[in-house]
Amino acid sequence: MSDAVSDQVSTFVVDGVGAQPQRASVTFLGVEPIDVLRFAVGDAVVYATVGCSRHPMSDPGDLNPDPVRGPRAEIVVRMRGGTAMPGLPRRMATVAAAPAVEGLILTDDALLDLSEPTWDGATCTAFLLEADELGECPLPEPMDAVRFLLAIPITANEAAWVRLKGAPALREAWREAGIDVTDPQRAGAKL
């Protein structure tokens, strides 16, 4: 069933983005492979994971998690093109594997601190999650739909701001400063 979920998610993403992707596969010990699809769309680049949603996310304290029902998610990163971002697919796969490895439940406003650059040479070291425009991929009943979460790369100072004031406050600071979070060369918000 997990391969059927991944195939359905992959088809949904390709149809939703409207382009054919390049595909990278990342494997972690003890976890099924996570694929990262890379799409060049106009002057933008879109990355999406496929594999996180094979199984529902569950609380690590639950000794008997439901193998069918429960939240499912995949990660999406949308950036302006033209800048190489080596290592980003591996960092995304790490985040996508976290529910299986660490029992993490990915959801809106979650702050995921990588403690390393989001890609080699990046000033950002964390991701802030929010709903992505891809929406949800329906799955056969009784499985929950797969939610696509936009992972916005953020700096260590911005991550600290999220911890202190919350994700909405950071988004407001970005709006006030006119910061384009899809710019891989952007500076962090002055907080």
C-alpha positions in Angstrom: 0.0 0.0 0.0 2.9 2.4 0.7 4.1 2.3 -2.9 0.6 3.0 -4.1 0.4 6.1 -1.9 3.8 7.3 -3.2 2.8 6.7 -6.8 -0.5 8.6 -6.2 1.3 11.5 -4.5 4.0 11.7 -7.2 1.3 11.9 -9.9 -0.6 14.5 -7.9 2.5 16.7 -7.6 3.5 16.4 -11.3 -0.1 17.3 -12.3 -0.3 20.2 -9.8 3.1 21.7 -10.8 2.4 21.1 -14.5 6.0 20.1 -15.5 8.2 17.0 -15.6 10.6 16.7 -12.7 14.1 15.6 -12.1 14.1 13.0 -9.3 16.7 12.3 -6.5 16.3 9.5 -4.0 17.7 9.6 -0.5 17.9 6.6 1.8 18.3 6.6 5.5 19.1 3.5 7.5 15.9 1.8 8.6 13.6 4.1 6.6 12.1 3.7 3.1 13.7 6.0 0.5 12.5 9.6 0.2 12.3 11.0 -3.3 12.8 14.7 -3.9 11.3 16.0 -7.2 12.8 19.1 -8.7 10.8 21.2 -11.2 11.9 24.2 -13.2 8.9 26.3 -13.7 9.5 29.6 -15.5 12.0 31.6 -13.4 11.2 29.5 -10.3 12.3 26.1 -9.0 10.0 23.9 -7.0 11.1 20.9 -4.9 8.7 18.4 -3.4 9.3 15.3 -1.3 7.5 12.0 -2.0 7.7 9.3 0.6 7.0 11.1 3.9 3.3 10.3 3.4 3.7 6.5 2.9 2.6 6.0 6.5 0.5 8.3 8.8 2.4 10.4 11.3 1.8 9.4 14.9 2.8 10.4 18.4 6.0 8.5 19.3 4.4 7.7 22.7 1.6 5.8 21.0 2.5 2.1 21.4 -0.1 1.0 18.9 -0.4 3.6 16.1 -3.1 3.2 13.5 -1.3 2.0 10.3 -4.0 3.5 8.0 -5.6 6.6 9.6 -3.7 9.7 10.7 -2.2 12.8 9.3 0.1 12.6 6.2 2.3 15.3 4.7 4.9 16.1 2.2 7.4 19.0 2.1 7.6 21.6 -0.7 10.2 24.3 -1.2 9.6 27.1 -3.7 12.5 29.4 -4.7 13.5 31.7 -7.4 15.7 30.0 -9.9 19.2 30.9 -11.1 21.0 30.0 -7.9 22.5 26.6 -7.2 21.3 25.1 -3.9 23.4 22.0 -3.5 22.4 19.8 -0.6 18.8 21.1 -0.4 17.2 17.8 -1.6 19.1 15.9 1.2 18.0 18.4 3.9 14.4 18.1 2.6 14.6 14.4 2.7 15.9 14.6 6.3 12.9 16.6 7.3 10.6 14.3 5.4 12.1 11.3 7.2 11.7 12.9 10.6 8.1 11.5 11.2 9.4 8.0 10.7 12.7 8.4 12.5 11.8 10.8 15.4 8.0 10.6 15.5 7.7 14.3 14.5 4.3 15.4 13.2 4.6 18.0 10.4 2.0 20.7 10.6 1.4 24.4 9.9 3.7 26.8 11.8 6.1 24.0 12.7 9.7 25.2 13.1 12.3 22.7 12.0 15.8 23.7 13.0 18.4 21.7 11.0 21.4 23.1 12.9 23.1 23.3 9.5 22.5 25.4 6.4 19.4 24.5 4.5 21.7 24.0 1.5 25.4 24.3 1.2 26.4 27.9 1.8 23.0 29.1 2.7 22.5 31.7 5.5 19.2 29.9 6.5 19.4 27.0 9.0 15.8 26.2 9.6 12.4 25.7 7.9 9.1 27.3 8.8 6.1 25.3 7.6 2.8 26.5 6.2 0.1 25.2 3.8 1.3 25.0 0.2 -0.7 26.0 -2.8 -0.7 22.3 -4.0 -3.3 21.7 -1.3 -4.2 18.1 -0.4 -3.9 14.8 -2.4 -6.9 12.7 -1.6 -6.3 9.0 -0.8 -8.7 6.1 -0.8 -10.9 5.9 2.4 -10.2 5.4 5.3 -6.8 7.1 4.7 -6.4 10.8 5.4 -5.5 13.1 2.5 -1.8 14.1 2.1 -1.2 17.7 3.0 1.5 19.6 1.2 3.5 21.9 3.5 5.6 24.8 2.2 9.0 24.8 3.9 10.3 28.4 4.0 14.0 28.6 4.7 14.7 30.9 7.6 17.8 32.2 9.4 18.8 31.4 13.0 17.6 34.9 14.1 14.3 34.4 12.4 13.9 31.0 14.0 14.6 32.6 17.4 11.9 35.2 16.6 9.4 32.4 15.8 10.2 30.8 19.2 9.7 34.1 21.0 6.8 35.8 19.1 5.3 33.0 16.9 5.2 32.3 13.2 2.5 35.0 12.4 4.8 37.7 13.8 7.7 36.6 11.6 5.4 36.6 8.5 4.3 40.2 9.4 7.9 41.3 9.8 8.6 39.9 6.3 5.6 41.8 4.9 6.6 45.0 6.5 10.2 44.7 5.3 9.1 43.6 1.8 11.2 40.4 2.1 10.9 37.9 -0.7 11.3 34.5 1.0 11.7 32.8 -2.3 15.0 34.7 -3.0 17.9 32.3 -2.1 20.2 35.2 -1.6 17.9 37.1 0.8 19.1 38.6 4.0 17.3 37.7 7.2 14.6 40.0 8.6 15.9 42.7 10.9 14.1 41.8 14.1 
